[in-house]
């Protein structure tokens, strides 16, 4: 494989975008803590959507390759139902079935596991859109 300046710049921009997204997540979490008026639903929703956005962002290179094919789009419902949806819901089960609020919940469970599940859920949601193997004309 030979070195390409154009491809290197694309990957550099991709990395900068990912770092900005991660900075946005950290900044948003710090703002919630500094304000002191910790609204459970709003903060959990915003931070969860940001982690899912990281998964979407990580799936961009795969989706660009899929867009280049001239095949019909399919939605892999099995991947969505049995991988994405459980990974999205699993971190919230203790909050749904008990009275534990998010700050205590995070202290009692692994925060990295919670974040990683949401990133993987976002990634698998996007990659559930696939291209058919055969031509459709």
FIVOGU-783762 format. One record per atom (N, C-alpha, C, O): x, y, z. Coordinates in steps of 0.2 Angstrom, whole numbers. Each point is the difference from the previous one (the first is absolute). Layout:
REM residues N
<node u="X" v="Y" w="Z"/>
...
This chain:
REM residues 137
<node u="4" v="-6" w="0"/>
<node u="-4" v="6" w="0"/>
<node u="4" v="6" w="0"/>
<node u="5" v="1" w="4"/>
<node u="-6" v="4" w="-8"/>
<node u="4" v="6" w="0"/>
<node u="-3" v="6" w="3"/>
<node u="-6" v="0" w="2"/>
<node u="10" v="4" w="0"/>
<node u="-2" v="6" w="4"/>
<node u="-3" v="5" w="-4"/>
<node u="2" v="2" w="-5"/>
<node u="-8" v="0" w="7"/>
<node u="-4" v="5" w="-3"/>
<node u="-1" v="6" w="5"/>
<node u="-3" v="-1" w="5"/>
<node u="5" v="7" w="-8"/>
<node u="-1" v="6" w="5"/>
<node u="-8" v="2" w="0"/>
<node u="-2" v="2" w="6"/>
<node u="-2" v="-3" w="-11"/>
<node u="-7" v="1" w="1"/>
<node u="-3" v="-5" w="5"/>
<node u="-4" v="2" w="4"/>
<node u="6" v="-8" w="-5"/>
<node u="-3" v="-5" w="5"/>
<node u="2" v="1" w="7"/>
<node u="-4" v="0" w="5"/>
<node u="10" v="3" w="-4"/>
<node u="3" v="1" w="7"/>
<node u="-4" v="6" w="3"/>
<node u="-2" v="0" w="5"/>
<node u="0" v="5" w="-10"/>
<node u="-3" v="6" w="3"/>
<node u="-8" v="-2" w="1"/>
<node u="-2" v="3" w="5"/>
<node u="-1" v="-7" w="-8"/>
<node u="-6" v="-3" w="1"/>
<node u="0" v="-3" w="7"/>
<node u="-5" v="1" w="4"/>
<node u="10" v="-5" w="-2"/>
<node u="0" v="-4" w="6"/>
<node u="2" v="5" w="6"/>
<node u="-3" v="-1" w="5"/>
<node u="7" v="6" w="-7"/>
<node u="1" v="5" w="5"/>
<node u="-6" v="4" w="2"/>
<node u="-2" v="1" w="6"/>
<node u="-2" v="1" w="-11"/>
<node u="-7" v="3" w="1"/>
<node u="-5" v="-4" w="4"/>
<node u="-3" v="2" w="4"/>
<node u="3" v="-9" w="-6"/>
<node u="-4" v="-4" w="4"/>
<node u="2" v="-1" w="7"/>
<node u="-4" v="0" w="5"/>
<node u="11" v="0" w="-3"/>
<node u="2" v="0" w="7"/>
<node u="-2" v="6" w="3"/>
<node u="-2" v="0" w="6"/>
<node u="3" v="6" w="-9"/>
<node u="-2" v="6" w="3"/>
<node u="-7" v="1" w="2"/>
<node u="-2" v="2" w="5"/>
<node u="-2" v="-5" w="-10"/>
<node u="-8" v="0" w="2"/>
<node u="-1" v="-5" w="6"/>
<node u="-4" v="2" w="4"/>
<node u="7" v="-7" w="-4"/>
<node u="-1" v="-5" w="6"/>
<node u="2" v="3" w="6"/>
<node u="-3" v="0" w="5"/>
<node u="9" v="3" w="-5"/>
<node u="2" v="4" w="6"/>
<node u="-4" v="5" w="2"/>
<node u="-2" v="1" w="6"/>
<node u="-1" v="3" w="-10"/>
<node u="-5" v="5" w="1"/>
<node u="-6" v="-2" w="3"/>
<node u="-3" v="2" w="5"/>
<node u="0" v="-8" w="-7"/>
<node u="-5" v="-3" w="2"/>
<node u="1" v="-3" w="7"/>
<node u="-5" v="1" w="5"/>
<node u="10" v="-4" w="-3"/>
<node u="2" v="-2" w="6"/>
<node u="1" v="6" w="5"/>
<node u="-2" v="0" w="6"/>
<node u="5" v="5" w="-8"/>
<node u="0" v="6" w="4"/>
<node u="-6" v="3" w="2"/>
<node u="-2" v="2" w="5"/>
<node u="-3" v="-2" w="-10"/>
<node u="-7" v="2" w="1"/>
<node u="-3" v="-4" w="5"/>
<node u="-4" v="3" w="5"/>
<node u="5" v="-9" w="-5"/>
<node u="-3" v="-5" w="6"/>
<node u="3" v="2" w="6"/>
<node u="-4" v="1" w="5"/>
<node u="10" v="0" w="-4"/>
<node u="3" v="2" w="6"/>
<node u="-2" v="6" w="3"/>
<node u="-1" v="1" w="6"/>
<node u="1" v="4" w="-11"/>
<node u="-2" v="7" w="2"/>
<node u="-8" v="0" w="2"/>
<node u="-1" v="3" w="5"/>
<node u="-3" v="-7" w="-8"/>
<node u="-7" v="0" w="2"/>
<node u="-1" v="-3" w="7"/>
<node u="-4" v="2" w="4"/>
<node u="8" v="-8" w="-3"/>
<node u="0" v="-3" w="7"/>
<node u="2" v="5" w="5"/>
<node u="-3" v="0" w="6"/>
<node u="8" v="4" w="-7"/>
<node u="3" v="4" w="5"/>
<node u="-5" v="6" w="1"/>
<node u="-1" v="2" w="6"/>
<node u="-2" v="0" w="-11"/>
<node u="-5" v="6" w="1"/>
<node u="-6" v="-3" w="4"/>
<node u="-2" v="4" w="5"/>
<node u="0" v="-10" w="-6"/>
<node u="-6" v="-3" w="5"/>
<node u="3" v="0" w="7"/>
<node u="-4" v="2" w="4"/>
<node u="10" v="-4" w="-3"/>
<node u="2" v="0" w="7"/>
<node u="1" v="7" w="3"/>
<node u="-1" v="1" w="6"/>
<node u="4" v="3" w="-10"/>
<node u="1" v="7" w="3"/>
<node u="-6" v="4" w="1"/>
<node u="0" v="4" w="5"/>
<node u="-5" v="-5" w="-8"/>
<node u="-7" v="4" w="1"/>
<node u="-3" v="-2" w="7"/>
<node u="-3" v="4" w="3"/>
<node u="4" v="-10" w="-2"/>
<node u="-3" v="-2" w="7"/>
<node u="-7" v="-3" w="-1"/>
<node u="-3" v="-4" w="4"/>
<node u="-1" v="7" w="-9"/>
<node u="-7" v="-2" w="0"/>
<node u="0" v="-6" w="-5"/>
<node u="-2" v="1" w="-6"/>
<node u="4" v="-7" w="8"/>
<node u="0" v="-6" w="-4"/>
<node u="-6" v="-2" w="-2"/>
<node u="-4" v="-4" w="5"/>
<node u="1" v="5" w="-11"/>
<node u="-6" v="-3" w="-2"/>
<node u="1" v="-7" w="-3"/>
<node u="3" v="0" w="-5"/>
<node u="-5" v="-5" w="8"/>
<node u="1" v="-7" w="-2"/>
<node u="-1" v="-1" w="-7"/>
<node u="4" v="-2" w="-4"/>
<node u="-11" v="3" w="2"/>
<node u="-2" v="-2" w="-7"/>
<node u="4" v="4" w="-5"/>
<node u="3" v="-3" w="-5"/>
<node u="-2" v="9" w="6"/>
<node u="3" v="4" w="-5"/>
<node u="7" v="-2" w="-1"/>
<node u="3" v="0" w="-6"/>
<node u="1" v="0" w="12"/>
<node u="7" v="-2" w="-1"/>
<node u="1" v="-7" w="-3"/>
<node u="5" v="-1" w="-4"/>
<node u="-8" v="-4" w="7"/>
<node u="0" v="-6" w="-3"/>
<node u="-1" v="-1" w="-8"/>
<node u="4" v="-3" w="-3"/>
<node u="-9" v="7" w="1"/>
<node u="-2" v="0" w="-7"/>
<node u="5" v="3" w="-4"/>
<node u="2" v="-3" w="-5"/>
<node u="1" v="9" w="7"/>
<node u="5" v="3" w="-4"/>
<node u="6" v="-4" w="0"/>
<node u="3" v="0" w="-6"/>
<node u="0" v="-2" w="11"/>
<node u="6" v="-4" w="0"/>
<node u="-1" v="-6" w="-3"/>
<node u="5" v="-2" w="-4"/>
<node u="-10" v="-2" w="4"/>
<node u="-1" v="-6" w="-3"/>
<node u="0" v="1" w="-8"/>
<node u="3" v="-3" w="-4"/>
<node u="-7" v="9" w="2"/>
<node u="0" v="1" w="-7"/>
<node u="7" v="2" w="-3"/>
<node u="2" v="-2" w="-6"/>
<node u="2" v="5" w="10"/>
<node u="7" v="2" w="-2"/>
<node u="4" v="-7" w="-1"/>
<node u="4" v="0" w="-4"/>
<node u="-5" v="-4" w="9"/>
<node u="4" v="-7" w="-1"/>
<node u="-2" v="-4" w="-6"/>
<node u="4" v="-3" w="-3"/>
<node u="-11" v="3" w="2"/>
<node u="-2" v="-3" w="-6"/>
<node u="2" v="4" w="-6"/>
<node u="2" v="-4" w="-5"/>
<node u="-1" v="10" w="5"/>
<node u="3" v="4" w="-6"/>
<node u="7" v="-2" w="-1"/>
<node u="2" v="0" w="-6"/>
<node u="2" v="-2" w="11"/>
<node u="7" v="-2" w="-1"/>
<node u="-1" v="-7" w="-4"/>
<node u="4" v="-1" w="-4"/>
<node u="-8" v="-3" w="6"/>
<node u="-1" v="-7" w="-4"/>
<node u="-2" v="2" w="-7"/>
<node u="3" v="-3" w="-5"/>
<node u="-7" v="8" w="4"/>
<node u="-2" v="2" w="-7"/>
<node u="6" v="2" w="-4"/>
<node u="1" v="-2" w="-5"/>
<node u="3" v="6" w="9"/>
<node u="6" v="3" w="-3"/>
<node u="5" v="-5" w="-2"/>
<node u="3" v="0" w="-5"/>
<node u="-2" v="-5" w="9"/>
<node u="5" v="-5" w="-1"/>
<node u="-3" v="-5" w="-6"/>
<node u="4" v="-3" w="-3"/>
<node u="-10" v="3" w="1"/>
<node u="-3" v="-4" w="-5"/>
<node u="1" v="4" w="-7"/>
<node u="-2" v="-3" w="-5"/>
<node u="4" v="9" w="5"/>
<node u="0" v="4" w="-6"/>
<node u="4" v="-3" w="-6"/>
<node u="-2" v="-1" w="-5"/>
<node u="8" v="-2" w="7"/>
<node u="4" v="-3" w="-6"/>
<node u="-3" v="-6" w="-3"/>
<node u="0" v="-1" w="-6"/>
<node u="-3" v="-3" w="10"/>
<node u="-4" v="-6" w="-3"/>
<node u="-6" v="2" w="-4"/>
<node u="-1" v="-2" w="-5"/>
<node u="-3" v="7" w="7"/>
<node u="-5" v="3" w="-3"/>
<node u="2" v="3" w="-7"/>
<node u="-4" v="-1" w="-5"/>
<node u="9" v="4" w="5"/>
<node u="3" v="4" w="-6"/>
<node u="1" v="-6" w="-5"/>
<node u="-1" v="1" w="-6"/>
<node u="5" v="-6" w="8"/>
<node u="1" v="-6" w="-5"/>
<node u="-6" v="-3" w="-2"/>
<node u="-1" v="-2" w="-6"/>
<node u="-4" v="1" w="10"/>
<node u="-7" v="-3" w="-2"/>
<node u="-3" v="5" w="-5"/>
<node u="-4" v="-3" w="-5"/>
<node u="4" v="9" w="6"/>
<node u="-3" v="5" w="-5"/>
<node u="3" v="-1" w="-7"/>
<node u="-4" v="2" w="-5"/>
<node u="10" v="-4" w="4"/>
<node u="3" v="0" w="-6"/>
<node u="-3" v="-6" w="-4"/>
<node u="0" v="0" w="-7"/>
<node u="-3" v="-5" w="10"/>
<node u="-3" v="-6" w="-4"/>
<node u="-6" v="2" w="-3"/>
<node u="-4" v="4" w="4"/>
<node u="2" v="-6" w="-9"/>
<node u="-6" v="1" w="-4"/>
<node u="-5" v="-5" w="2"/>
<node u="-3" v="-3" w="-5"/>
<node u="1" v="1" w="11"/>
<node u="-4" v="-5" w="2"/>
<node u="-6" v="3" w="4"/>
<node u="0" v="6" w="2"/>
<node u="-5" v="-10" w="-1"/>
<node u="-6" v="2" w="4"/>
<node u="2" v="0" w="7"/>
<node u="3" v="-5" w="3"/>
<node u="-6" v="10" w="1"/>
<node u="1" v="0" w="7"/>
<node u="-4" v="-5" w="4"/>
<node u="-6" v="-1" w="-2"/>
<node u="8" v="-2" w="7"/>
<node u="-3" v="-5" w="4"/>
<node u="1" v="2" w="7"/>
<node u="5" v="3" w="2"/>
<node u="-10" v="-4" w="2"/>
<node u="1" v="1" w="8"/>
<node u="0" v="-6" w="3"/>
<node u="-5" v="-4" w="0"/>
<node u="10" v="2" w="4"/>
<node u="1" v="-6" w="3"/>
<node u="-3" v="1" w="7"/>
<node u="3" v="2" w="5"/>
<node u="-10" v="-5" w="-5"/>
<node u="-4" v="1" w="6"/>
<node u="3" v="-4" w="6"/>
<node u="-1" v="2" w="5"/>
<node u="4" v="-8" w="-7"/>
<node u="2" v="-4" w="5"/>
<node u="6" v="3" w="4"/>
<node u="0" v="0" w="6"/>
<node u="5" v="3" w="-10"/>
<node u="5" v="4" w="4"/>
<node u="-3" v="5" w="4"/>
<node u="3" v="2" w="6"/>
<node u="-8" v="2" w="-8"/>
<node u="-2" v="5" w="3"/>
<node u="-4" v="-2" w="7"/>
<node u="1" v="3" w="5"/>
<node u="-5" v="-8" w="-6"/>
<node u="-4" v="-2" w="6"/>
<node u="4" v="-4" w="5"/>
<node u="-1" v="1" w="6"/>
<node u="6" v="-5" w="-8"/>
<node u="3" v="-5" w="4"/>
<node u="7" v="3" w="2"/>
<node u="3" v="-3" w="5"/>
<node u="0" v="8" w="-8"/>
<node u="6" v="3" w="2"/>
<node u="-1" v="7" w="2"/>
<node u="2" v="2" w="6"/>
<node u="-4" v="3" w="-10"/>
<node u="-1" v="7" w="1"/>
<node u="-4" v="1" w="6"/>
<node u="2" v="4" w="5"/>
<node u="-8" v="-6" w="-5"/>
<node u="-5" v="2" w="4"/>
<node u="1" v="-3" w="8"/>
<node u="0" v="4" w="4"/>
<node u="2" v="-10" w="-4"/>
<node u="2" v="-2" w="7"/>
<node u="6" v="4" w="3"/>
<node u="1" v="2" w="6"/>
<node u="4" v="-1" w="-10"/>
<node u="6" v="4" w="2"/>
<node u="-2" v="7" w="2"/>
<node u="3" v="3" w="4"/>
<node u="-8" v="0" w="-8"/>
<node u="-2" v="7" w="2"/>
<node u="-4" v="0" w="7"/>
<node u="0" v="4" w="4"/>
<node u="-4" v="-9" w="-3"/>
<node u="-5" v="-1" w="6"/>
<node u="4" v="-2" w="6"/>
<node u="-2" v="2" w="6"/>
<node u="6" v="-7" w="-7"/>
<node u="4" v="-3" w="6"/>
<node u="2" v="4" w="5"/>
<node u="-1" v="-1" w="6"/>
<node u="5" v="7" w="-8"/>
<node u="3" v="4" w="6"/>
<node u="-6" v="4" w="4"/>
<node u="2" v="2" w="5"/>
<node u="-8" v="-2" w="-8"/>
<node u="-5" v="4" w="4"/>
<node u="-5" v="-5" w="4"/>
<node u="-4" v="3" w="4"/>
<node u="5" v="-9" w="-4"/>
<node u="-4" v="-5" w="3"/>
<node u="0" v="1" w="8"/>
<node u="-5" v="0" w="3"/>
<node u="11" v="2" w="0"/>
<node u="-1" v="1" w="7"/>
<node u="-4" v="6" w="2"/>
<node u="-3" v="1" w="5"/>
<node u="4" v="4" w="-10"/>
<node u="-4" v="7" w="1"/>
<node u="-7" v="-1" w="-1"/>
<node u="-4" v="3" w="3"/>
<node u="2" v="-8" w="-8"/>
<node u="-7" v="-1" w="-1"/>
<node u="-4" v="-4" w="5"/>
<node u="-5" v="2" w="2"/>
<node u="9" v="-7" w="1"/>
<node u="-4" v="-4" w="4"/>
<node u="2" v="1" w="8"/>
<node u="-2" v="-4" w="4"/>
<node u="5" v="10" w="-3"/>
<node u="1" v="2" w="7"/>
<node u="0" v="7" w="1"/>
<node u="-1" v="4" w="-5"/>
<node u="2" v="-1" w="11"/>
<node u="0" v="7" w="1"/>
<node u="7" v="3" w="0"/>
<node u="1" v="5" w="3"/>
<node u="4" v="-9" w="-6"/>
<node u="7" v="3" w="0"/>
<node u="0" v="6" w="-5"/>
<node u="-1" v="-1" w="-6"/>
<node u="4" v="6" w="8"/>
<node u="1" v="6" w="-4"/>
<node u="7" v="-1" w="-4"/>
<node u="4" v="-4" w="2"/>
<node u="-3" v="7" w="-7"/>
<node u="6" v="-1" w="-5"/>
<node u="6" v="1" w="4"/>
<node u="5" v="-4" w="-1"/>
<node u="-4" v="10" w="5"/>
<node u="7" v="1" w="3"/>
<node u="2" v="-6" w="5"/>
<node u="5" v="-3" w="0"/>
<node u="-10" v="0" w="4"/>
<node u="1" v="-6" w="4"/>
<node u="1" v="-6" w="-4"/>
<node u="4" v="-4" w="1"/>
<node u="-8" v="4" w="-7"/>
<node u="1" v="-6" w="-4"/>
<node u="7" v="-1" w="-3"/>
<node u="3" v="-5" w="-1"/>
<node u="-1" v="11" w="-1"/>
<node u="7" v="0" w="-4"/>
<node u="5" v="-2" w="6"/>
<node u="5" v="-3" w="-2"/>
<node u="-6" v="6" w="8"/>
<node u="5" v="-2" w="5"/>
<node u="0" v="-7" w="1"/>
<node u="6" v="-3" w="3"/>
<node u="-11" v="-1" w="-3"/>
<node u="-1" v="-7" w="2"/>
<node u="2" v="-5" w="-6"/>
<node u="1" v="-6" w="1"/>
<node u="-1" v="9" w="-7"/>
<node u="1" v="-4" w="-6"/>
<node u="6" v="3" w="-4"/>
<node u="3" v="5" w="2"/>
<node u="0" v="-9" w="-6"/>
<node u="5" v="2" w="-4"/>
<node u="-2" v="5" w="-6"/>
<node u="-4" v="-1" w="-4"/>
<node u="6" v="7" w="5"/>
<node u="-1" v="6" w="-5"/>
<node u="2" v="-2" w="-7"/>
<node u="-3" v="1" w="-5"/>
<node u="9" v="-4" w="5"/>
<node u="3" v="-2" w="-7"/>
<node u="-5" v="-5" w="-3"/>
<node u="-1" v="0" w="-6"/>
<node u="-2" v="-5" w="9"/>
<node u="-4" v="-5" w="-3"/>
<node u="-6" v="4" w="-2"/>
<node u="-3" v="-2" w="-6"/>
<node u="0" v="6" w="9"/>
<node u="-6" v="4" w="-2"/>
<node u="1" v="4" w="-6"/>
<node u="-4" v="0" w="-5"/>
<node u="10" v="4" w="5"/>
<node u="1" v="4" w="-6"/>
<node u="2" v="-5" w="-6"/>
<node u="-2" v="2" w="-6"/>
<node u="6" v="-7" w="7"/>
<node u="1" v="-5" w="-6"/>
<node u="-6" v="-3" w="-3"/>
<node u="0" v="-1" w="-6"/>
<node u="-5" v="-1" w="10"/>
<node u="-6" v="-3" w="-2"/>
<node u="-3" v="5" w="-5"/>
<node u="-3" v="-2" w="-5"/>
<node u="2" v="8" w="7"/>
<node u="-3" v="5" w="-4"/>
<node u="3" v="1" w="-6"/>
<node u="-3" v="1" w="-6"/>
<node u="10" v="0" w="6"/>
<node u="4" v="1" w="-6"/>
<node u="-1" v="-6" w="-5"/>
<node u="-1" v="1" w="-6"/>
<node u="1" v="-7" w="8"/>
<node u="-1" v="-6" w="-4"/>
<node u="-7" v="-1" w="-2"/>
<node u="-1" v="-2" w="-6"/>
<node u="-4" v="5" w="10"/>
<node u="-7" v="0" w="-2"/>
<node u="-1" v="5" w="-6"/>
<node u="-3" v="-2" w="-5"/>
<node u="6" v="7" w="5"/>
<node u="0" v="5" w="-5"/>
<node u="3" v="-2" w="-7"/>
<node u="-2" v="1" w="-5"/>
<node u="8" v="-5" w="6"/>
<node u="4" v="-3" w="-6"/>
<node u="-4" v="-5" w="-3"/>
<node u="-1" v="0" w="-6"/>
<node u="-2" v="-4" w="10"/>
<node u="-4" v="-6" w="-3"/>
<node u="-7" v="3" w="-3"/>
<node u="-2" v="-3" w="-5"/>
<node u="0" v="8" w="8"/>
<node u="-6" v="3" w="-3"/>
<node u="1" v="2" w="-7"/>
<node u="-4" v="-1" w="-5"/>
<node u="9" v="5" w="4"/>
<node u="2" v="2" w="-7"/>
<node u="2" v="-5" w="-5"/>
<node u="-2" v="0" w="-6"/>
<node u="6" v="-5" w="9"/>
<node u="2" v="-5" w="-5"/>
<node u="-5" v="-6" w="-1"/>
<node u="1" v="-4" w="-4"/>
<node u="-7" v="5" w="7"/>
<node u="-6" v="-4" w="-1"/>
<node u="-3" v="1" w="-7"/>
<node u="-3" v="-4" w="-3"/>
<node u="5" v="10" w="0"/>
<node u="-2" v="2" w="-7"/>
<node u="6" v="-3" w="-5"/>
<node u="6" v="2" w="1"/>
<node u="-8" v="-7" w="-5"/>
<node u="5" v="-4" w="-4"/>
<node u="-2" v="1" w="-7"/>
<node u="-6" v="2" w="-2"/>
<node u="10" v="-4" w="-3"/>
<node u="-2" v="-1" w="-7"/>
<node u="-1" v="-7" w="-2"/>
<node u="4" v="-4" w="3"/>
<node u="-8" v="3" w="-7"/>
<node u="-2" v="-7" w="-3"/>
<node u="6" v="-2" w="-4"/>
<node u="4" v="4" w="-3"/>
<node u="-3" v="-10" w="3"/>
<node u="6" v="-3" w="-3"/>
<node u="-1" v="0" w="-8"/>
<node u="5" v="1" w="-4"/>
<node u="-11" v="-2" w="2"/>
<node u="-1" v="0" w="-8"/>
<node u="-2" v="6" w="-2"/>
<node u="-3" v="4" w="4"/>
<node u="3" v="-3" w="-11"/>
<node u="-2" v="6" w="-3"/>
<node u="-8" v="0" w="0"/>
<node u="-3" v="-5" w="-1"/>
<node u="0" v="11" w="1"/>
<node u="-7" v="0" w="0"/>
<node u="-3" v="2" w="-6"/>
<node u="-6" v="2" w="0"/>
<node u="9" v="-2" w="-6"/>
<node u="-3" v="2" w="-6"/>
<node u="-1" v="-6" w="-5"/>
<node u="-2" v="1" w="-5"/>
